[in-house]
Amino acid sequence: MPPETESSARNLRRLRTYTFFTVIGTGPTVLLLAAFSLAGSGLGGTELALAGGAATVSVVLCTAALSLHWHGQGPWRRKIFWSAALVALVLGAAVEARAGQIEGMWAAPAGLLVAEFALWFKPGKRARALLLGCAVVLGAVIAFAQLGWFSPGAVIVSILMVPTMSTAVVCQLWHYQVAQELERARGLAAELAVAEERLRFAGELHDVQGGNLQAITLKAQVARRLVQVDPERAEAEMRAVEQLARAALKDAREVVGGYRKVALADEIDSAARILKSAGVQATVPDAAPSLDEDTEKLLGLLVREATTNLIRHADPTAADMSIVEVDAEVTVTVTNNGAPEPGGNGNGLAMLRDRFAEAGGTVEHTHDGDRFVLKGTVPKPQVPPQPQRQAAKPRRGTPVRRIARKRTRR
């Protein structure tokens, strides 16, 4: 496990422990506040015992409901505990009301009840449930205060304590839930990165080794046919197979390391050599235009895919490759004869089309008799203008068209 991943998991475990003890520890805190309030309430004897017992039962039951929520238990037992806690709180307040006015000791237990009520709802609706619960409790306190049941101090304590206690509990749980979701998102991002790297590796391996393996196959077939007729020529072909195999092994290692850079000029030269080995008369550009790395990579992959398909699926005698620059676009076209009947799109062309589409380009192919044309167009990146240099600009409406000079390899 990477150090940052291990640290993130450790921090999440610490947050879980902290949140649990903070939420469940709210119950003892509420009991402590109620005890201080009862000590100064003036109740005595039976009333003090009943009020203290009712407060204790209410807080314990509500804390148990919060614990069930933490452990993901079903809502029915939680609602039963909550209802019993509400009954105990009302009975305890009634006991104190018989002896005089109700004091603020019941505000903190009421805040716990509101928090548990809000947790019945989904996260998107908990804020409204929290507001509703606080509004109902405070509305009841103010209404009963008008009847003389609550002292003014109890009203003030309730206004401060009920929203504070309920919001603290709900926000603690919400904070931990957000941390969990972020951790899951981080894990998902890592999985997507792995999947993307696998796709990149598969595409690079197909692009790099396709042409090499086809050339090795072709050379091996030639050597097998010549071994009885011309042993020296067969030996030369096998030496070429060995060289191609070494080059394929080197390319595979570079693909695994992710260090291979696709250069358009190199791909054109490689294509020319492979076509020459296959006995195909190839006409290729003398030099590739100067382009950025990403554009060269895309066009180089198209040249490589076209060469691989040409040798694998066709029986050509001639192939032509051209590079045309028109305004802000570069087009590479590969044409060959000897193409078989159309048999659908292969994985290579589909992958190539997806890569060009990501760069805002297009890949097209046409099949006319035995003539197959593969054309890829990609936009060049915009170069920021240089104000210091005054260059002559073409007239509007007249595209700048550059065609690379060609050479023929037989």
C-alpha positions as CSV (number, residue, x, y, z in Angstrom):
1,M,0.0,0.0,0.0
2,P,1.4,3.4,-0.9
3,P,2.4,5.6,2.0
4,E,-0.3,8.3,1.2
5,T,-3.0,5.6,0.9
6,E,-2.0,4.0,4.2
7,S,-1.9,7.4,5.9
8,S,-5.4,8.3,4.5
9,A,-6.8,5.0,5.8
10,R,-5.2,5.5,9.2
11,N,-6.6,9.0,9.4
12,L,-10.1,7.7,8.5
13,R,-9.9,5.1,11.3
14,R,-8.9,7.8,13.7
15,L,-11.8,10.0,12.6
16,R,-14.2,7.1,13.0
17,T,-13.0,6.6,16.6
18,Y,-13.2,10.3,17.4
19,T,-16.7,10.6,15.9
20,F,-18.0,7.6,17.8
21,F,-16.8,8.8,21.2
22,T,-17.9,12.3,20.4
23,V,-21.5,11.3,19.5
24,I,-21.9,8.6,22.1
25,G,-20.1,10.7,24.7
26,T,-22.8,13.3,24.3
27,G,-25.1,11.2,26.5
28,P,-22.9,11.4,29.6
29,T,-22.4,15.2,28.9
30,V,-26.2,15.7,28.8
31,L,-26.6,13.7,32.0
32,L,-24.0,15.9,33.7
33,L,-25.7,19.1,32.7
34,A,-29.1,17.7,33.9
35,A,-27.5,16.8,37.2
36,F,-26.2,20.3,37.8
37,S,-29.6,21.7,36.8
38,L,-31.4,19.3,39.2
39,A,-29.1,20.2,42.0
40,G,-30.3,23.8,41.8
41,S,-33.9,23.2,41.0
42,G,-35.1,23.0,44.6
43,L,-36.8,19.6,44.1
44,G,-36.6,17.2,46.9
45,G,-37.6,13.8,48.0
46,T,-39.7,11.8,45.6
47,E,-39.9,14.6,42.9
48,L,-36.1,14.8,42.7
49,A,-35.8,11.0,42.3
50,L,-38.5,10.8,39.7
51,A,-37.2,13.7,37.7
52,G,-33.6,12.5,37.8
53,G,-34.7,8.9,36.9
54,A,-36.8,10.2,34.0
55,A,-33.9,12.3,32.7
56,T,-31.5,9.4,33.0
57,V,-33.8,7.0,31.2
58,S,-34.5,9.5,28.4
59,V,-30.8,10.2,27.8
60,V,-29.8,6.5,27.9
61,L,-32.5,5.4,25.5
62,C,-31.7,8.2,23.1
63,T,-28.0,7.4,23.3
64,A,-28.8,3.8,22.6
65,A,-30.8,4.9,19.5
66,L,-27.8,6.9,18.3
67,S,-25.5,3.9,18.8
68,L,-27.9,1.7,16.7
69,H,-27.7,4.4,14.0
70,W,-23.9,4.4,14.1
71,H,-23.8,0.6,13.6
72,G,-26.3,0.7,10.8
73,Q,-29.2,-1.0,12.5
74,G,-32.7,-0.8,11.3
75,P,-35.0,2.1,12.1
76,W,-37.7,0.2,14.0
77,R,-35.7,-0.4,17.2
78,R,-34.4,3.1,17.1
79,K,-37.9,4.6,16.8
80,I,-39.0,2.4,19.8
81,F,-36.1,3.7,21.9
82,W,-36.8,7.3,20.7
83,S,-40.5,7.0,21.6
84,A,-39.7,5.7,25.1
85,A,-37.1,8.4,25.6
86,L,-39.7,11.1,24.6
87,V,-42.2,9.6,27.0
88,A,-39.7,9.6,29.8
89,L,-38.7,13.2,29.1
90,V,-42.4,14.4,29.1
91,L,-43.1,12.5,32.4
92,G,-40.0,14.0,34.1
93,A,-41.0,17.5,32.9
94,A,-44.5,16.9,34.3
95,V,-43.1,15.9,37.6
96,E,-41.1,19.1,37.8
97,A,-44.1,21.1,36.6
98,R,-46.2,19.8,39.6
99,A,-43.6,21.1,42.0
100,G,-43.3,24.5,40.3
101,Q,-42.0,25.9,37.0
102,I,-40.0,23.7,34.6
103,E,-36.3,24.6,34.5
104,G,-33.8,24.3,31.7
105,M,-32.5,20.8,32.6
106,W,-34.7,19.2,29.9
107,A,-33.2,21.3,27.0
108,A,-30.2,19.1,26.5
109,P,-32.1,15.8,26.4
110,A,-34.6,17.4,24.0
111,G,-31.7,18.3,21.8
112,L,-30.6,14.6,21.7
113,L,-34.2,13.7,20.7
114,V,-34.2,16.2,17.9
115,A,-30.9,14.9,16.6
116,E,-32.1,11.3,16.5
117,F,-35.3,12.4,14.8
118,A,-33.3,14.2,12.1
119,L,-31.2,11.0,11.5
120,W,-34.2,9.1,10.5
121,F,-34.1,10.9,7.2
122,K,-31.7,10.7,4.3
123,P,-28.7,13.0,4.3
124,G,-30.3,15.4,1.8
125,K,-33.3,15.9,4.0
126,R,-31.7,16.0,7.5
127,A,-31.2,19.7,7.6
128,R,-34.9,20.4,7.1
129,A,-35.8,17.7,9.6
130,L,-33.4,19.3,12.1
131,L,-35.0,22.7,11.6
132,L,-38.5,21.2,11.9
133,G,-37.6,19.4,15.1
134,C,-36.0,22.5,16.7
135,A,-39.0,24.6,15.6
136,V,-41.5,22.2,17.2
137,V,-39.6,21.9,20.5
138,L,-38.9,25.7,20.8
139,G,-42.5,26.5,19.8
140,A,-43.8,24.2,22.5
141,V,-41.5,25.7,25.1
142,I,-42.5,29.2,24.2
143,A,-46.2,28.3,24.2
144,F,-46.0,26.6,27.6
145,A,-44.0,29.5,28.9
146,Q,-47.0,31.7,28.1
147,L,-49.1,29.5,30.3
148,G,-46.5,29.9,33.1
149,W,-45.2,26.3,33.0
150,F,-41.6,27.3,31.9
151,S,-39.5,29.8,33.7
152,P,-37.9,32.6,31.5
153,G,-34.5,31.0,32.2
154,A,-35.7,27.7,30.8
155,V,-36.9,29.4,27.6
156,I,-33.4,31.0,27.1
157,V,-31.6,27.8,27.8
158,S,-33.9,25.9,25.5
159,I,-33.3,28.4,22.7
160,L,-29.6,28.0,23.1
161,M,-29.2,24.3,24.0
162,V,-31.7,22.5,21.7
163,P,-30.3,23.7,18.3
164,T,-26.7,23.5,19.6
165,M,-26.9,20.0,20.9
166,S,-28.9,18.6,17.9
167,T,-26.8,20.3,15.3
168,A,-23.5,19.2,17.0
169,V,-24.5,15.5,16.9
170,V,-25.8,15.6,13.3
171,C,-22.9,17.6,12.0
172,Q,-20.4,15.2,13.6
173,L,-22.0,12.2,11.8
174,W,-22.3,14.2,8.6
175,H,-18.6,15.1,8.7
176,Y,-17.6,11.5,9.1
177,Q,-19.9,10.5,6.2
178,V,-18.3,13.1,4.0
179,A,-14.9,11.7,4.9
180,Q,-16.0,8.2,4.0
181,E,-17.3,9.4,0.6
182,L,-14.1,11.2,-0.1
183,E,-12.1,8.1,0.7
184,R,-14.3,6.0,-1.6
185,A,-13.9,8.6,-4.3
186,R,-10.1,8.5,-3.9
187,G,-10.2,4.7,-4.2
188,L,-12.4,4.9,-7.3
189,A,-10.0,7.5,-8.8
190,A,-7.1,5.1,-8.2
191,E,-9.0,2.2,-9.8
192,L,-9.8,4.4,-12.8
193,A,-6.2,5.4,-13.1
194,V,-5.2,1.7,-13.2
195,A,-7.8,1.0,-15.8
196,E,-6.7,3.9,-17.9
197,E,-3.1,2.8,-17.7
198,R,-4.1,-0.7,-18.7
199,L,-5.9,0.7,-21.8
200,R,-2.8,2.8,-22.6
201,F,-0.5,-0.1,-22.3
202,A,-2.8,-2.3,-24.5
203,G,-3.0,0.4,-27.1
204,E,0.8,1.1,-27.1
205,L,1.6,-2.6,-27.2
206,H,-0.7,-3.1,-30.1
207,D,0.7,-0.1,-32.0
208,V,4.3,-0.9,-31.3
209,Q,4.4,-4.7,-31.7
210,G,1.9,-5.0,-34.5
211,G,4.2,-3.9,-37.3
212,N,7.3,-5.7,-35.8
213,L,5.5,-9.0,-35.5
214,Q,4.1,-8.8,-39.0
215,A,7.6,-8.0,-40.3
216,I,9.0,-11.0,-38.4
217,T,6.3,-13.2,-39.8
218,L,7.0,-12.1,-43.3
219,K,10.8,-12.6,-43.0
220,A,10.3,-16.0,-41.4
221,Q,8.0,-17.1,-44.3
222,V,10.6,-15.9,-46.9
223,A,13.4,-17.7,-45.0
224,R,11.3,-20.9,-44.9
225,R,10.7,-20.8,-48.7
226,L,14.4,-20.1,-49.4
227,V,16.0,-22.6,-47.1
228,Q,16.2,-25.3,-49.7
229,V,16.6,-23.0,-52.8
230,D,19.0,-20.3,-51.5
231,P,20.4,-21.1,-48.1
232,E,22.6,-17.9,-48.0
233,R,19.6,-15.7,-48.7
234,A,17.6,-17.7,-46.1
235,E,20.3,-17.1,-43.6
236,A,20.3,-13.4,-44.3
237,E,16.5,-13.3,-43.8
238,M,16.9,-15.1,-40.5
239,R,19.5,-12.5,-39.4
240,A,16.9,-9.8,-40.2
241,V,14.3,-11.7,-38.2
242,E,16.8,-11.7,-35.2
243,Q,17.3,-8.0,-35.6
244,L,13.6,-7.3,-35.8
245,A,13.0,-9.5,-32.7
246,R,15.6,-7.6,-30.7
247,A,14.0,-4.3,-31.8
248,A,10.6,-5.7,-30.7
249,L,11.9,-6.7,-27.4
250,K,13.5,-3.2,-26.9
251,D,10.2,-1.5,-27.9
252,A,8.3,-3.8,-25.5
253,R,10.5,-2.8,-22.6
254,E,10.1,0.9,-23.5
255,V,6.3,0.5,-23.6
256,V,6.4,-1.1,-20.2
257,G,8.4,1.7,-18.8
258,G,6.3,4.3,-20.5
259,Y,9.3,6.1,-22.0
260,R,8.8,5.5,-25.7
261,K,8.3,8.6,-27.8
262,V,6.5,8.3,-31.1
263,A,8.2,10.5,-33.8
264,L,6.5,10.9,-37.1
265,A,9.7,10.9,-39.1
266,D,10.8,7.7,-37.4
267,E,7.5,6.0,-38.1
268,I,7.7,7.0,-41.7
269,D,11.2,5.6,-42.1
270,S,10.2,2.4,-40.2
271,A,7.2,2.0,-42.5
272,A,9.4,2.5,-45.6
273,R,11.8,-0.2,-44.4
274,I,9.0,-2.7,-43.6
275,L,7.3,-2.1,-46.9
276,K,10.6,-2.5,-48.8
277,S,11.2,-5.8,-47.0
278,A,7.8,-6.9,-48.1
279,G,8.5,-6.1,-51.7
280,V,6.1,-3.1,-51.8
281,Q,7.0,0.0,-53.8
282,A,6.5,2.7,-51.3
283,T,6.3,6.4,-51.9
284,V,6.8,8.3,-48.7
285,P,7.5,12.0,-47.8
286,D,11.2,13.0,-47.7
287,A,10.8,14.8,-44.4
288,A,8.0,15.2,-41.8
289,P,6.8,18.7,-40.8
290,S,7.9,20.1,-37.4
291,L,5.0,19.4,-35.1
292,D,4.4,19.2,-31.3
293,E,4.9,15.9,-29.5
294,D,1.2,15.0,-29.2
295,T,0.4,15.6,-32.8
296,E,3.4,13.7,-34.0
297,K,2.4,10.8,-31.8
298,L,-1.1,10.6,-33.2
299,L,0.1,10.8,-36.8
300,G,2.9,8.3,-36.1
301,L,0.3,5.9,-34.7
302,L,-1.7,6.2,-37.9
303,V,1.3,5.5,-40.1
304,R,2.1,2.5,-37.9
305,E,-1.4,1.2,-38.0
306,A,-1.7,1.6,-41.7
307,T,1.6,-0.2,-42.3
308,T,0.6,-3.1,-40.0
309,N,-2.8,-3.5,-41.7
310,L,-1.3,-3.2,-45.2
311,I,1.1,-6.1,-44.5
312,R,-1.4,-8.2,-42.5
313,H,-4.6,-7.9,-44.5
314,A,-3.6,-6.9,-48.0
315,D,-1.4,-8.1,-50.9
316,P,-0.1,-4.8,-52.2
317,T,2.5,-4.0,-54.8
318,A,2.5,-0.2,-54.2
319,A,1.7,2.2,-51.4
320,D,1.7,5.9,-51.2
321,M,2.0,8.1,-48.1
322,S,1.4,11.9,-48.1
323,I,1.4,14.7,-45.5
324,V,-0.6,17.9,-46.2
325,E,-0.8,21.0,-44.0
326,V,-3.8,23.2,-44.6
327,D,-4.2,26.1,-42.2
328,A,-4.3,24.7,-38.7
329,E,-4.7,21.1,-39.7
330,V,-2.4,18.3,-40.7
331,T,-3.6,15.3,-42.7
332,V,-1.7,12.1,-43.3
333,T,-3.0,9.8,-46.1
334,V,-1.9,6.3,-46.8
335,T,-3.1,4.6,-50.0
336,N,-2.3,1.0,-51.1
337,N,-3.6,-1.4,-53.7
338,G,-4.2,-5.1,-53.3
339,A,-6.8,-4.6,-50.6
340,P,-9.1,-7.5,-49.9
341,E,-12.9,-7.3,-49.7
342,P,-14.1,-5.1,-46.8
343,G,-14.5,-7.2,-43.6
344,G,-15.4,-4.6,-41.0
345,N,-13.4,-2.3,-38.7
346,G,-10.6,-3.8,-36.6
347,N,-9.6,-3.0,-33.1
348,G,-6.7,-1.0,-34.3
349,L,-8.8,1.4,-36.4
350,A,-11.4,1.8,-33.7
351,M,-8.7,2.6,-31.1
352,L,-7.1,5.0,-33.6
353,R,-10.4,6.8,-34.2
354,D,-11.0,7.2,-30.5
355,R,-7.5,8.8,-30.0
356,F,-8.0,11.2,-32.8
357,A,-11.5,12.1,-31.6
358,E,-10.0,13.0,-28.1
359,A,-7.6,15.4,-29.9
360,G,-10.4,16.9,-32.0
361,G,-9.4,15.1,-35.1
362,T,-10.9,12.5,-37.4
363,V,-9.9,9.2,-39.0
364,E,-11.6,8.1,-42.3
365,H,-11.0,5.2,-44.6
366,T,-12.4,4.3,-48.0
367,H,-12.4,1.1,-50.0
368,D,-12.7,1.2,-53.8
369,G,-12.1,-2.1,-55.4
370,D,-8.6,-3.2,-54.4
371,R,-7.7,0.4,-53.4
372,F,-7.7,1.2,-49.7
373,V,-7.2,4.8,-48.4
374,L,-6.7,5.6,-44.7
375,K,-6.7,9.3,-43.8
376,G,-6.2,11.0,-40.5
377,T,-6.6,14.7,-39.8
378,V,-5.7,16.4,-36.5
379,P,-5.6,20.1,-35.6
380,K,-2.3,21.7,-34.7
381,P,-2.1,23.5,-31.4
382,Q,-2.5,27.2,-31.5
383,V,0.8,29.0,-31.2
384,P,0.5,32.4,-29.3
385,P,1.3,35.3,-31.6
386,Q,4.7,36.9,-31.5
387,P,4.2,40.7,-31.6
388,Q,7.9,41.5,-32.1
389,R,8.0,39.8,-35.4
390,Q,6.1,41.1,-38.4
391,A,5.3,38.2,-40.6
392,A,3.5,38.3,-43.8
393,K,0.0,36.9,-43.4
394,P,-2.0,35.1,-46.2
395,R,-5.1,36.8,-47.5
396,R,-8.3,35.8,-45.8
397,G,-10.1,33.0,-47.5
398,T,-6.9,31.5,-49.0
399,P,-5.8,28.4,-47.1
400,V,-2.1,27.8,-46.5
401,R,-1.4,24.4,-48.1
402,R,1.9,22.6,-47.7
403,I,2.6,19.2,-49.1
404,A,5.7,17.3,-48.0
405,R,8.0,16.2,-50.9
406,K,8.1,12.5,-51.5
407,R,10.7,9.8,-52.2
408,T,10.1,6.4,-53.6
409,R,11.6,3.2,-52.0
410,R,11.6,0.1,-54.1
